[in-house]
Amino acid sequence: MNLLDTLAAWPGAVWLTRSGTAYLFVNAAHIFGIGLLIGAILPLDLRLAGLFRSFPVQVLAPFLSRAAACGLVLALLTGAWLFSVKPAEYVGNTAFLFKMGLLAFALLNVAVQHGSRHYRHALAGGPVHGVVRGVALVSAASWVAVLVAGRWIGFL
C-alpha cells in the first residue's frame, strides 16, 4: 500500500466518503475558511497597496491579519481532509498541482511581508514603504489566483 492509498484509508477519509452529510459540512467549512481568508486579506492588501488611506494601517492590520490567519488555518485543515478522500485523483489533477504551487508562493509571500522591517514600521504607524505596497499587490493577486485554481480543480 502506498502513501496515497494509506491516506485514502484513513478513518476520516472513509467517513467523508461514506457520509454525504459529513462531506457537506467539511466542504462548507473549507469554503468558510477561504471566504474568511480572502475577505480579510484583500482589504488589508488593498490598504497596504495605497487604497482606502482614511483607514489607519495600524488599526486594520492586526485584526485583518488574525482573521486571515484563522481562515487560512481552517482552509488548510479542511482542504487536507478533503484531499484525503481521493488523494491519487488530486495528485493527478493539473489544476490541483497548480493550486498547490500558487498556495506555496502565497505563503512564502506572507512570510516575506511579515518578516519585513518596512511592514513592521507601517504597523507601528509609519509610512507604507514601496516594498510593502508591492508585496501587498503580489499577495492580493496570489490569493485570488489560489482561489481561481481551486475552482478549476472541479473542471479537470
N, C-alpha and C positions, 0 to 999 in steps of 0.2 A: 504494500500500500504506500503510495507516495504522499507527500505533504499535502497536496491539494485534496486528495481523497480523504485523508485523515481529518482535514479541516471540514469537509462536507459531512463527515460522520460525527462531528462534534454535536453533543446533545442540543445546544442552542440552535444550530443549523437545522437539525432534524425537526425540532419543534416548529421553527418557522415554515419549513417545508410542509408539515402536516397540518398546521393551523393557519387558515386564511385570516383569522382574526388577529393572531399574534403578528403575522407578517404585516397586516394593515397598520397596526399600532407602531411597530418598529419603523416601517416606512414613513408613517406620519411624523414620528419623532425625528427622523432623518431630515425630512423636509422642513420641519420646525427649526432644527439646528441650522440648516442652510439659510433659512429666512432670517433668523436672528443674526447670524454671521454677516450676511450681505447687508441686512438692514442697519447694522451698526457700523460696519467698516466703510461702506460707501459714503455716508455723510462725513465721517471723520477724514477719509482720504480727500474728499472734495474740499473740506475746510482747510486741510493742510496744503492742498494744491492752490489755494488762494481764493476760493469762493466762500460766500457766507461770512465775510470778515467781521460782521457785527457780533458773531458768536465767539467768545474767547476760547482759544485752544486749551488753555489750562483748565477750563471748566468742562468742556466737552470730552477731551481725550481720555481722562481716567474712566469715566462712565462708559463711553462707547468702546474703549479697548477691552474693558472687562466683559461687556455684553458680547462683543465679537468673540472673545476667548471662550465664553460659555457656549456660544453657538458652535464654535469650531470643535470643542471637545465633544459635544453632543453629536454633531455631524460625523466626526471621525469614529466614535464608538459605534453608532448605529450603522454607519457605512461599512465598517469592518464586519459587523454582524450580518448585514445583508449580503456582503461579498461571500460569506461562508456558506450561503445556500447553494451557489453554483460557481465555486472558485475557478474550475477549469474553463468554464464558459467565459467568465470575465477576463481571465488571463489571455484568452484567445481573441478578445474583442479590442480592435484597434482604438476605438473611442475611449474605452476604459484605460488603456495604457497611456493614451494621450492625456486623459484627465489626471492620471497619477503623476505624470511628468509636470503638468501645469500646477498641480497641488504642491509638489515638492518645490517648484520655483516660487510659488506664492508664499510658502512657509519660510523659505530662505529669505525672501524679500522682507517678511515680518521681522526676522532676526536682524537683518541689516538695519532696518528702520529703528527698532528698539535698542540696538547697540550703538546708534549714532549719538554723538555728543550734541549735534545740532538738534536732534529730536528732543533730547532731554532738556536742552536750552529752551526750545519752543514750549514744552510742557510747563516750564517754570515761568512762562510769561514773556519770554524773549521773542524776538522776531523769528519768523519761519524762514529758514535758510533755503536757498535754491535746491540744495541736495535733498532736503526733506520734501520739498514740493515734487521733485522728480520721482523720488521713491514712492510718494503717495499716488502719483498718477500711474506708475507701474503696478502698484498694489491694486488700485481700482480696476484696471484692465485685467490683471491676473485673476482676481476673484470672479469677475464676470466671465472670463474665459473658462475657469473651472466649472462654473455653473452651466454654461452652454455645453461644454464637453460632457458633463454629467447627463444632461438631457439627451445628448447624441447617442449615448450608450444603448438606449432602448431601440434605436433605429437601425442598428447594425446586427 
